[in-house]
Amino acid sequence: MSKLTNYFRETSDEMRYKVTWPSLEELQKSAGLVLLGSLIFAVVVGLMDVAFKEVLEMFYNSFV
């Protein structure tokens, strides 16, 4: 049990004194970049989906 207690104590100390936390401004910039990247990725995947759907429909309709 003392090993577990020691583990949590050391973890708490490390999170308080050794970890460098980003500022609010850095977090906001990072969140904005992640949001923008996610939106761009979603648009690209959506366009690929539409393109593949059209190509497959043309391919299937050529045999009918």
PASELO-437933 format. One record per residue: residue number from 0; residue in one letter; chain; z, y, x of N, C-alpha, C, CB in turn. Coordinates in steps of 0.05 Angstrom, whole numbers. Glycine has a CB too. Layout:
N
REC pos code unit    n.w    n.v    n.u   ca.w   ca.v   ca.u    c.w    c.v    c.u   cb.w   cb.v   cb.u
REC NUM    a    A      Z      Y      X      Z      Y      X      Z      Y      X      Z      Y      X
...
END
This chain:
64
REC pos code unit    n.w    n.v    n.u   ca.w   ca.v   ca.u    c.w    c.v    c.u   cb.w   cb.v   cb.u
REC   0    m    A      0    -24     16      0      0      0      0     25     17     24      0    -19
REC   1    s    A     13     24     40     14     47     58    -14     54     69     34     43     81
REC   2    k    A    -30     33     73    -57     38     83    -74     54     63    -71     11     90
REC   3    l    A    -70     47     37    -85     61     16    -75     90     14    -81     46    -11
REC   4    t    A    -49     94     15    -38    121     14    -48    137     38     -7    120     13
REC   5    n    A    -47    125     61    -56    139     85    -86    146     83    -51    121    110
REC   6    y    A   -102    128     72   -130    133     69   -135    158     51   -144    109     56
REC   7    f    A   -121    159     29   -124    182     11   -114    208     23   -110    177    -16
REC   8    r    A    -93    207     38    -82    230     52   -102    241     72    -55    224     65
REC   9    e    A   -113    223     89   -132    231    109   -158    241     96   -139    207    127
REC  10    t    A   -166    229     74   -190    238     60   -186    266     49   -198    219     38
REC  11    s    A   -163    271     38   -156    297     27   -156    318     49   -129    297     13
REC  12    d    A   -144    312     72   -143    331     94   -171    337    105   -125    319    117
REC  13    e    A   -187    317    107   -214    321    117   -230    338     98   -228    294    121
REC  14    m    A   -227    334     72   -242    350     52   -233    379     52   -239    338     24
REC  15    r    A   -208    384     58   -197    411     58   -204    426     84   -167    411     55
REC  16    y    A   -201    413    107   -201    427    132   -225    422    150   -177    420    147
REC  17    k    A   -240    400    146   -262    394    163   -289    398    151   -259    366    173
REC  18    v    A   -291    397    124   -317    400    111   -323    429    108   -316    386     83
REC  19    t    A   -348    436    114   -358    464    110   -372    464     83   -377    473    133
REC  20    w    A   -360    478     63   -371    480     37   -390    503     35   -348    483     16
REC  21    p    A   -412    500     21   -432    522     18   -420    544      0   -459    512      7
REC  22    s    A   -431    569      4   -422    591    -13   -436    588    -40   -429    618      0
REC  23    l    A   -427    605    -59   -438    604    -86   -468    612    -85   -423    623   -105
REC  24    e    A   -474    632    -68   -502    641    -65   -520    618    -54   -504    665    -47
REC  25    e    A   -510    603    -34   -525    581    -23   -529    559    -45   -511    569      1
REC  26    l    A   -509    554    -61   -511    534    -82   -531    542   -103   -484    529    -95
REC  27    q    A   -532    568   -110   -551    578   -130   -579    576   -119   -544    607   -138
REC  28    k    A   -583    583    -94   -610    580    -82   -619    551    -82   -611    592    -54
REC  29    s    A   -601    534    -74   -608    505    -72   -614    494   -100   -586    489    -59
REC  30    a    A   -598    502   -119   -603    492   -147   -630    502   -157   -580    501   -165
REC  31    g    A   -636    527   -151   -662    538   -160   -685    523   -147   -664    568   -152
REC  32    l    A   -683    517   -121   -704    502   -108   -707    474   -120   -698    500    -78
REC  33    v    A   -685    461   -126   -686    434   -138   -699    436   -165   -657    422   -140
REC  34    l    A   -692    456   -181   -703    459   -207   -733    464   -205   -690    482   -222
REC  35    l    A   -742    481   -188   -770    487   -184   -785    462   -174   -774    510   -164
REC  36    g    A   -774    448   -155   -787    424   -145   -789    403   -167   -772    413   -122
REC  37    s    A   -769    400   -183   -769    381   -205   -791    388   -226   -742    379   -219
REC  38    l    A   -793    414   -232   -813    422   -251   -841    418   -241   -810    452   -258
REC  39    i    A   -846    424   -215   -872    419   -203   -879    389   -203   -873    431   -174
REC  40    f    A   -859    373   -196   -863    344   -196   -869    334   -224   -838    330   -185
REC  41    a    A   -855    344   -244   -860    335   -272   -888    343   -281   -839    348   -291
REC  42    v    A   -897    367   -274   -924    375   -281   -945    358   -268   -928    405   -274
REC  43    v    A   -942    352   -242   -961    336   -227   -962    308   -240   -953    334   -198
REC  44    v    A   -939    296   -245   -938    269   -257   -951    270   -285   -909    258   -259
REC  45    g    A   -946    290   -300   -958    293   -327   -988    295   -326   -946    317   -341
REC  46    l    A   -998    311   -307  -1027    314   -303  -1040    287   -295  -1034    336   -283
REC  47    m    A  -1026    273   -277  -1036    247   -269  -1037    228   -292  -1019    235   -246
REC  48    d    A  -1017    229   -309  -1016    211   -333  -1039    217   -351   -989    215   -348
REC  49    v    A  -1044    242   -356  -1066    250   -374  -1093    241   -361  -1066    280   -380
REC  50    a    A  -1096    246   -335  -1121    238   -322  -1125    208   -323  -1121    248   -293
REC  51    f    A  -1105    192   -317  -1108    163   -318  -1114    154   -346  -1083    150   -307
REC  52    k    A  -1101    166   -366  -1106    158   -393  -1136    163   -401  -1088    174   -413
REC  53    e    A  -1146    186   -393  -1174    192   -399  -1193    174   -385  -1180    222   -392
REC  54    v    A  -1188    168   -360  -1205    150   -344  -1205    122   -357  -1197    149   -315
REC  55    l    A  -1181    112   -363  -1179     86   -375  -1192     84   -403  -1150     77   -378
REC  56    e    A  -1190    105   -419  -1203    106   -445  -1233    105   -441  -1194    130   -461
REC  57    m    A  -1244    120   -422  -1272    120   -417  -1281     92   -408  -1280    141   -396
REC  58    f    A  -1265     80   -391  -1272     53   -381  -1271     33   -404  -1252     45   -359
REC  59    y    A  -1251     33   -421  -1249     14   -443  -1271     19   -464  -1222     16   -456
REC  60    n    A  -1277     44   -469  -1298     50   -489  -1326     43   -479  -1297     80   -496
REC  61    s    A  -1330     40   -453  -1356     32   -443  -1362      3   -449  -1357     37   -412
REC  62    f    A  -1342    -13   -456  -1346    -41   -463  -1348    -46   -492  -1325    -58   -451
REC  63    v    A  -1343    -26   -508  -1343    -30   -537  -1370    -24   -549  -1323    -12   -551
END
